[in-house]
Amino acid sequence: MLRTFAAVAMLVSLTGCGGETGPKKHPVTGRVDVNGNPALYVRVQFLHADQSLPGNLKMPVGMTDDSGVFHLSTTGDKDGAVEGDYTVVFEWMSANDLGAFDKFGGKFSNAKTSTFKVKVEAKRNELAPFELTIPEAAIATKSPRGQ
C-alpha cells in the first residue's frame, strides 16, 4: 500500500496538476497576402532555429482564413509558439481536405531557400503581413498528381 502511494505521489509530482508543461508558448497571429490579396488556406509553418526542441515545439503551424489571417498552433488550437528565431514556409492549399495540393507548387515551402524570418518573443506576437508574389500563370489550378 505504501509503495503504491509513493508511486502515485511521484507520478503526480512529475506530471503536475494538468497545467501546461514544457517551454511557455506565446500567441502568434499574422496575415498572408498573395499578389496583394488575402489568401484562404495558406498553410504557414514556422521552423525553429533550434531543431533539437522536442516534437511540435520546433514546428508550429497555422492555416489562413478567408481574411488571410492565421494563428499558430503547437500542441493545442491557437496556443502559439515558443520563443525564438524561426524560418517561415508556406503552402497554398487548394482546399481544406486530404486531397489538397500546393497551389504554389513548392515555391515557398523550402526552409533552406526561404527568406522569411521571424522572431517570436515572450509576449503576444502580431506579425507584419507576409507578402507573397507569384505570377498568376504559375498558380496551380490542378493537382500535379493528375487527380
N, CA, C and O of each residue as an XYZ file, in Angstrom:
588
protein
N       0.830     -1.189      0.000
C       0.000      0.000      0.000
C       0.875      1.254      0.000
O       0.634      2.190     -0.762
N       1.902      1.261      0.871
C       2.796      2.411      0.958
C       3.544      2.608     -0.353
O       3.742      3.741     -0.793
N       3.966      1.493     -0.987
C       4.660      1.575     -2.273
C       3.748      2.186     -3.338
O       4.181      3.032     -4.121
N       2.491      1.756     -3.365
C       1.531      2.286     -4.338
C       1.345      3.779     -4.122
O       1.348      4.542     -5.088
N       1.181      4.215     -2.871
C       1.007      5.635     -2.571
C       2.237      6.428     -3.009
O       2.099      7.504     -3.591
N       3.425      5.918     -2.741
C       4.659      6.603     -3.123
C       4.766      6.720     -4.644
O       5.181      7.755     -5.166
N       4.389      5.657     -5.345
C       4.448      5.692     -6.815
C       3.471      6.717     -7.368
O       3.812      7.460     -8.289
N       2.255      6.769     -6.818
C       1.260      7.741     -7.278
C       1.724      9.153     -6.954
O       1.584     10.048     -7.787
N       2.265      9.371     -5.777
C       2.754     10.698     -5.388
C       3.874     11.161     -6.313
O       3.924     12.328     -6.704
N       4.771     10.242     -6.659
C       5.868     10.604     -7.555
C       5.331     10.939     -8.947
O       5.789     11.900     -9.565
N       4.371     10.167     -9.448
C       3.781     10.403    -10.761
C       3.088     11.758    -10.802
O       3.231     12.495    -11.777
N       2.340     12.096     -9.757
C       1.658     13.392     -9.696
C       2.667     14.527     -9.673
O       2.464     15.549    -10.328
N       3.747     14.362     -8.930
C       4.742     15.438     -8.873
C       5.441     15.626    -10.213
O       5.843     16.743    -10.538
N       5.595     14.565    -10.999
C       6.242     14.674    -12.299
C       5.316     15.262    -13.363
O       5.768     15.992    -14.245
N       4.029     14.948    -13.280
C       3.101     15.398    -14.311
C       2.402     16.698    -13.951
O       1.810     17.325    -14.829
N       2.447     17.120    -12.715
C       1.783     18.355    -12.316
C       0.302     18.129    -12.140
O      -0.160     16.996    -12.003
N      -0.434     19.216    -12.146
C      -1.873     19.143    -11.900
C      -2.662     19.432    -13.159
O      -3.719     20.059    -13.095
N      -2.175     18.993    -14.285
C      -2.911     19.186    -15.522
C      -2.582     20.489    -16.222
O      -3.158     20.780    -17.270
N      -1.675     21.280    -15.677
C      -1.292     22.539    -16.307
C      -0.341     22.306    -17.458
O       0.070     21.177    -17.728
N       0.003     23.386    -18.129
C       0.911     23.303    -19.271
C       2.301     22.917    -18.794
O       2.784     23.417    -17.778
N       2.943     22.015    -19.544
C       4.307     21.624    -19.219
C       5.211     22.019    -20.375
O       4.747     22.284    -21.484
N       6.496     22.054    -20.101
C       7.451     22.403    -21.141
C       7.583     23.906    -21.317
O       7.028     24.684    -20.541
N       8.322     24.307    -22.346
C       8.536     25.735    -22.583
C       7.217     26.482    -22.801
O       6.275     25.942    -23.382
N       7.165     27.707    -22.337
C       5.955     28.525    -22.469
C       5.760     28.944    -23.922
O       6.708     29.313    -24.615
N       4.509     28.877    -24.364
C       4.156     29.303    -25.720
C       3.505     30.676    -25.662
O       2.844     31.021    -24.683
N       3.700     31.454    -26.720
C       3.193     32.823    -26.798
C       2.324     32.964    -28.044
O       2.677     32.442    -29.102
N       1.191     33.664    -27.935
C       0.299     33.803    -29.090
C       1.007     34.436    -30.285
O       1.762     35.396    -30.131
N       0.759     33.894    -31.471
C       1.325     34.421    -32.712
C       0.202     34.502    -33.744
O      -0.445     33.506    -34.067
N      -0.008     35.713    -34.249
C      -1.026     35.960    -35.264
C      -0.386     36.724    -36.410
O       0.485     37.565    -36.188
N      -0.809     36.439    -37.628
C      -0.300     37.153    -38.789
C      -1.281     37.058    -39.940
O      -2.381     36.523    -39.805
N      -0.859     37.587    -41.071
C      -1.688     37.556    -42.271
C      -0.799     37.218    -43.463
O       0.381     37.568    -43.496
N      -1.386     36.532    -44.438
C      -0.675     36.204    -45.674
C      -1.450     36.792    -46.836
O      -2.647     36.550    -46.996
N      -0.745     37.569    -47.643
C      -1.310     38.101    -48.884
C      -0.570     37.463    -50.052
O       0.654     37.333    -50.033
N      -1.325     37.070    -51.061
C      -0.739     36.549    -52.292
C      -1.083     37.538    -53.404
O      -2.250     37.796    -53.697
N      -0.032     38.081    -54.009
C      -0.202     39.089    -55.069
C      -1.102     40.232    -54.599
O      -1.936     40.735    -55.351
N      -0.914     40.633    -53.331
C      -1.623     41.783    -52.783
C      -2.997     41.510    -52.204
O      -3.655     42.432    -51.721
N      -3.449     40.255    -52.240
C      -4.779     39.915    -51.735
C      -4.702     38.872    -50.629
O      -3.863     37.973    -50.690
N      -5.574     38.979    -49.605
C      -5.612     37.942    -48.560
C      -5.896     36.583    -49.194
O      -6.706     36.478    -50.115
N      -5.228     35.550    -48.699
C      -5.362     34.221    -49.300
C      -5.904     33.215    -48.293
O      -5.410     33.118    -47.170
N      -6.916     32.476    -48.704
C      -7.527     31.425    -47.904
C      -6.748     30.124    -48.060
O      -6.290     29.796    -49.154
N      -6.601     29.392    -46.972
C      -5.967     28.066    -46.927
C      -4.460     28.078    -47.190
O      -3.925     27.135    -47.773
N      -3.785     29.127    -46.767
C      -2.324     29.086    -46.830
C      -1.848     28.447    -45.524
O      -2.130     28.936    -44.430
N      -1.128     27.355    -45.673
C      -0.537     26.670    -44.511
C       0.774     27.379    -44.205
O       1.681     27.428    -45.036
N       0.857     27.925    -43.001
C       2.021     28.699    -42.563
C       2.757     27.860    -41.525
O       2.204     27.555    -40.468
N       3.990     27.489    -41.817
C       4.760     26.676    -40.877
C       6.005     27.434    -40.446
O       6.774     27.915    -41.278
N       6.196     27.534    -39.128
C       7.384     28.144    -38.549
C       8.345     27.016    -38.199
O       7.943     26.022    -37.594
N       9.609     27.163    -38.574
C      10.633     26.166    -38.278
C      11.668     26.798    -37.357
O      12.422     27.681    -37.766
N      11.695     26.338    -36.118
C      12.563     26.921    -35.092
C      14.026     26.700    -35.430
O      14.394     25.649    -35.955
N      14.856     27.685    -35.133
C      16.298     27.571    -35.387
C      16.906     26.417    -34.588
O      17.876     25.796    -35.024
N      16.327     26.132    -33.410
C      16.810     25.036    -32.577
C      15.987     23.785    -32.891
O      14.961     23.538    -32.257
N      16.432     23.009    -33.855
C      15.700     21.817    -34.266
C      15.827     20.663    -33.278
O      15.283     19.584    -33.516
N      16.547     20.881    -32.159
C      16.617     19.842    -31.127
C      15.422     19.926    -30.178
O      15.259     19.060    -29.319
N      14.586     20.954    -30.320
C      13.382     21.030    -29.490
C      12.518     19.802    -29.752
O      12.474     19.306    -30.878
N      11.831     19.308    -28.728
C      11.029     18.099    -28.924
C       9.731     18.348    -29.700
O       9.118     19.410    -29.592
N       9.335     17.352    -30.474
C       8.035     17.326    -31.139
C       7.648     18.578    -31.881
O       8.452     19.162    -32.607
N       6.409     18.988    -31.695
C       5.860     20.135    -32.414
C       6.416     21.473    -31.956
O       6.174     22.484    -32.615
N       7.156     21.518    -30.845
C       7.714     22.791    -30.380
C       8.607     23.430    -31.438
O       8.737     24.653    -31.493
N       9.222     22.599    -32.276
C      10.135     23.131    -33.291
C       9.431     23.493    -34.593
O      10.069     24.010    -35.510
N       8.099     23.226    -34.697
C       7.430     23.485    -35.977
C       5.934     23.807    -35.825
O       5.087     23.060    -36.316
N       5.613     24.912    -35.148
C       4.201     25.295    -35.050
C       3.634     25.641    -36.428
O       4.374     25.988    -37.348
N       2.312     25.539    -36.552
C       1.674     25.714    -37.851
C       0.357     26.475    -37.698
O      -0.279     26.447    -36.644
N      -0.027     27.145    -38.762
C      -1.327     27.814    -38.810
C      -1.895     27.709    -40.214
O      -1.181     27.380    -41.161
N      -3.190     27.992    -40.343
C      -3.869     27.980    -41.647
C      -4.658     29.276    -41.745
O      -5.354     29.666    -40.808
N      -4.540     29.940    -42.891
C      -5.229     31.215    -43.049
C      -6.731     31.026    -43.263
O      -7.193     30.036    -43.829
N      -7.468     32.032    -42.778
C      -8.909     32.069    -43.029
C      -9.154     32.933    -44.267
O      -8.203     33.311    -44.951
N     -10.414     33.249    -44.563
C     -10.703     33.996    -45.790
C     -10.220     35.438    -45.749
O     -10.259     36.131    -46.766
N      -9.760     35.905    -44.578
C      -9.152     37.234    -44.465
C      -7.630     37.153    -44.566
O      -6.942     38.168    -44.456
N      -7.107     35.946    -44.775
C      -5.664     35.744    -44.844
C      -5.006     35.671    -43.479
O      -3.779     35.629    -43.390
N      -5.798     35.656    -42.412
C      -5.272     35.672    -41.039
C      -5.033     34.241    -40.551
O      -5.819     33.333    -40.824
N      -3.921     34.064    -39.818
C      -3.624     32.770    -39.202
C      -3.250     32.974    -37.742
O      -2.829     34.058    -37.337
N      -3.411     31.919    -36.963
C      -2.996     31.852    -35.560
C      -2.175     30.577    -35.439
O      -2.634     29.506    -35.836
N      -0.968     30.681    -34.895
C      -0.124     29.491    -34.782
C      -0.610     28.549    -33.693
O      -1.112     28.967    -32.649
N      -0.442     27.250    -33.978
C      -0.749     26.190    -33.022
C       0.468     25.278    -32.914
O       1.103     24.938    -33.913
N       0.777     24.889    -31.678
C       1.912     24.000    -31.444
C       1.436     22.660    -30.901
O       1.603     21.625    -31.545
N       0.838     22.686    -29.704
C       0.317     21.448    -29.110
C      -1.176     21.545    -28.833
O      -1.788     20.580    -28.375
N      -1.762     22.702    -29.106
C      -3.192     22.921    -28.919
C      -3.662     23.970    -29.904
O      -2.845     24.646    -30.529
N      -4.962     24.114    -30.048
C      -5.525     25.047    -31.014
C      -5.174     26.493    -30.664
O      -5.555     26.992    -29.605
N      -4.450     27.158    -31.555
C      -4.083     28.578    -31.428
C      -3.307     28.882    -30.144
O      -3.439     29.969    -29.580
N      -2.496     27.917    -29.683
C      -1.749     28.121    -28.448
C      -0.423     28.861    -28.648
O       0.274     29.136    -27.671
N      -0.066     29.184    -29.879
C       1.126     29.980    -30.133
C       2.371     29.164    -30.388
O       2.312     28.021    -30.843
N       3.516     29.785    -30.080
C       4.819     29.173    -30.342
C       5.777     29.536    -29.225
O       5.575     30.524    -28.518
N       6.827     28.730    -29.066
C       7.849     29.045    -28.068
C       8.733     30.176    -28.598
O       8.852     30.386    -29.805
N       9.331     30.879    -27.679
C      10.224     31.988    -28.015
C      11.369     31.511    -28.901
O      11.828     30.376    -28.775
N      11.825     32.381    -29.796
C      12.991     32.039    -30.591
C      12.920     32.532    -32.018
O      11.966     33.196    -32.422
N      13.959     32.190    -32.779
C      14.076     32.574    -34.181
C      13.542     31.454    -35.071
O      13.801     30.273    -34.836
N      12.780     31.856    -36.110
C      12.135     30.905    -36.991
C      12.345     31.276    -38.454
O      12.470     32.447    -38.809
N      12.380     30.249    -39.283
C      12.244     30.393    -40.729
C      10.800     30.019    -41.027
O      10.259     29.085    -40.436
N      10.174     30.757    -41.955
C       8.762     30.523    -42.261
C       8.621     30.005    -43.686
O       9.236     30.526    -44.616
N       7.799     28.969    -43.839
C       7.496     28.407    -45.157
C       5.981     28.381    -45.350
O       5.219     28.411    -44.384
N       5.560     28.326    -46.613
C       4.149     28.444    -46.954
C       3.756     27.421    -48.015
O       4.537     27.104    -48.912
N       2.536     26.913    -47.898
C       1.898     26.106    -48.929
C       0.481     26.644    -49.080
O      -0.246     26.754    -48.093
N       0.085     26.977    -50.294
C      -1.265     27.479    -50.546
C      -2.117     26.290    -50.952
O      -2.088     25.856    -52.103
N      -2.866     25.773    -50.009
C      -3.624     24.556    -50.225
C      -4.856     24.830    -51.090
O      -5.525     25.851    -50.933
N      -5.139     23.914    -51.992
C      -6.263     24.068    -52.915
C      -7.607     23.920    -52.212
O      -8.629     24.384    -52.717
N      -7.607     23.278    -51.054
C      -8.823     23.066    -50.271
C      -8.399     22.694    -48.849
O      -7.212     22.543    -48.561
N      -9.366     22.555    -47.989
C      -9.078     22.151    -46.615
C      -9.444     20.674    -46.445
O     -10.303     20.325    -45.635
N      -8.779     19.813    -47.223
C      -9.026     18.371    -47.117
C      -7.770     17.595    -47.497
O      -6.780     18.174    -47.943
N      -7.821     16.295    -47.317
C      -6.646     15.450    -47.552
C      -6.195     15.402    -49.004
O      -5.025     15.124    -49.266
N      -7.079     15.663    -49.951
C      -6.712     15.625    -51.364
C      -6.163     16.945    -51.885
O      -5.930     17.092    -53.085
N      -5.954     17.904    -50.988
C      -5.493     19.231    -51.404
C      -4.050     19.186    -51.914
O      -3.264     18.319    -51.531
N      -3.725     20.141    -52.784
C      -2.361     20.266    -53.301
C      -1.897     21.708    -53.104
O      -2.710     22.603    -52.877
N      -0.592     21.924    -53.191
C       0.013     23.241    -53.015
C      -0.094     24.035    -54.312
O       0.550     23.698    -55.306
N      -0.897     25.078    -54.301
C      -1.072     25.910    -55.493
C       0.199     26.688    -55.845
O       0.334     27.175    -56.968
N       1.127     26.806    -54.898
C       2.426     27.435    -55.171
C       3.376     26.466    -55.859
O       4.410     26.888    -56.375
N       3.052     25.183    -55.878
C       3.931     24.184    -56.485
C       5.262     24.045    -55.768
O       6.266     23.698    -56.391
N       5.286     24.310    -54.462
C       6.512     24.169    -53.676
C       7.408     25.396    -53.656
O       8.452     25.373    -53.003
N       7.039     26.462    -54.347
C       7.889     27.660    -54.456
C       8.263     28.271    -53.108
O       9.356     28.820    -52.966
N       7.376     28.186    -52.116
C       7.626     28.820    -50.820
C       7.750     27.812    -49.679
O       7.647     28.192    -48.513
N       7.969     26.531    -49.992
C       7.971     25.511    -48.940
C       9.351     24.986    -48.548
O       9.450     24.068    -47.734
N      10.409     25.550    -49.107
C      11.762     25.073    -48.817
C      12.416     25.955    -47.756
O      12.698     27.127    -48.004
N      12.654     25.390    -46.578
C      13.253     26.155    -45.480
C      14.661     26.655    -45.820
O      15.079     27.708    -45.336
N      15.383     25.910    -46.641
C      16.760     26.302    -46.973
C      16.817     27.538    -47.864
O      17.806     28.271    -47.848
N      15.763     27.772    -48.637
C      15.776     28.927    -49.537
C      14.820     30.037    -49.099
O      14.768     31.096    -49.724
N      14.064     29.796    -48.027
C      13.107     30.798    -47.561
C      13.809     32.061    -47.070
O      14.805     31.991    -46.351
N      13.283     33.202    -47.464
C      13.811     34.492    -46.999
C      12.943     35.068    -45.883
O      13.181     36.181    -45.414
N      11.942     34.309    -45.464
C      11.024     34.791    -44.424
C      11.524     34.330    -43.056
O      11.570     33.134    -42.766
N      11.896     35.301    -42.221
C      12.436     35.027    -40.885
C      11.608     35.814    -39.870
O      11.193     36.944    -40.128
N      11.379     35.191    -38.710
C      10.565     35.800    -37.662
C      11.178     35.482    -36.313
O      11.741     34.407    -36.105
N      11.061     36.429    -35.403
C      11.461     36.201    -34.011
C      10.198     36.218    -33.161
O       9.486     37.222    -33.127
N       9.915     35.112    -32.474
C       8.787     35.060    -31.541
C       9.320     35.478    -30.176
O      10.300     34.929    -29.675
N       8.650     36.461    -29.591
C       9.072     36.992    -28.300
C       8.106     36.566    -27.199
O       7.013     36.072    -27.477
N       8.518     36.761    -25.951
C       7.721     36.378    -24.788
C       6.612     37.402    -24.556
O       6.592     38.103    -23.544
N       5.695     37.472    -25.511
C       4.562     38.401    -25.469
C       3.582     37.974    -26.553
O       3.825     36.998    -27.262
N       2.482     38.695    -26.684
C       1.552     38.466    -27.797
C       2.241     38.988    -29.056
O       2.627     40.155    -29.112
N       2.397     38.134    -30.061
C       3.112     38.480    -31.285
C       2.124     38.695    -32.427
O       1.494     37.748    -32.898
N       1.993     39.948    -32.870
C       1.157     40.275    -34.027
C       2.112     40.691    -35.135
O       2.690     41.777    -35.096
N       2.269     39.829    -36.110
C       3.298     39.983    -37.138
C       2.835     40.873    -38.288
O       1.643     40.994    -38.567
N       3.810     41.488    -38.941
C       3.533     42.221    -40.175
C       3.088     41.210    -41.228
O       3.507     40.054    -41.182
N       2.245     41.625    -42.176
C       1.780     40.675    -43.202
C       2.943     40.089    -44.010
O       3.926     40.768    -44.307
N       2.796     38.822    -44.350
C       3.709     38.165    -45.276
C       3.169     38.435    -46.676
O       2.029     38.088    -46.985
N       3.983     39.050    -47.512
C       3.586     39.389    -48.885
C       4.253     38.398    -49.832
O       5.464     38.454    -50.044
N       3.468     37.497    -50.395
C       3.981     36.501    -51.328
C       3.574     36.884    -52.742
O       2.411     37.188    -53.004
N       4.541     36.868    -53.648
C       4.274     37.240    -55.035
C       4.646     36.074    -55.936
O       5.723     35.488    -55.822
N       3.723     35.757    -56.833
C       3.928     34.664    -57.777
C       3.157     35.013    -59.049
O       2.028     35.495    -58.959
N       3.729     34.784    -60.219
C       2.975     35.056    -61.452
C       1.663     34.267    -61.469
O       1.631     33.091    -61.107
N       0.602     34.919    -61.886
C      -0.719     34.263    -61.932
C      -0.653     32.947    -62.712
O      -1.289     31.964    -62.332
N       0.113     32.933    -63.794
C       0.218     31.714    -64.618
C       0.899     30.565    -63.880
O       0.744     29.405    -64.259
N       1.658     30.887    -62.817
C       2.376     29.847    -62.071
C       1.529     29.254    -60.938
O       1.944     28.280    -60.310
N       0.361     29.820    -60.670
C      -0.511     29.304    -59.621
C      -1.223     28.054    -60.145
O      -1.983     28.116    -61.112
N      -0.966     26.926    -59.493
C      -1.540     25.659    -59.934
C      -3.042     25.633    -59.708
O      -3.530     26.033    -58.651
N      -3.762     25.162    -60.702
C      -5.216     25.014    -60.593
C      -5.631     23.549    -60.598
O      -6.785     23.216    -60.329
N      -4.665     22.672    -60.911
C      -4.918     21.233    -60.899
C      -3.781     20.539    -60.153
O      -2.644     21.011    -60.135
N      -4.112     19.428    -59.551
C      -3.117     18.655    -58.816
C      -2.034     18.165    -59.765
O      -2.338     17.702    -60.864
N      -0.759     18.263    -59.348
C       0.309     17.729    -60.190
C       0.261     16.202    -60.282
O       0.933     15.612    -61.128
N      -0.524     15.561    -59.419
C      -0.677     14.101    -59.442
C      -1.775     13.673    -60.412
O      -2.034     12.481    -60.576
N      -2.424     14.656    -61.059
C      -3.446     14.341    -62.033
C      -4.764     13.894    -61.428
O      -5.554     13.231    -62.099
N      -5.016     14.239    -60.184
C      -6.267     13.829    -59.523
C      -7.332     14.863    -59.697
O      -8.449     14.688    -59.209
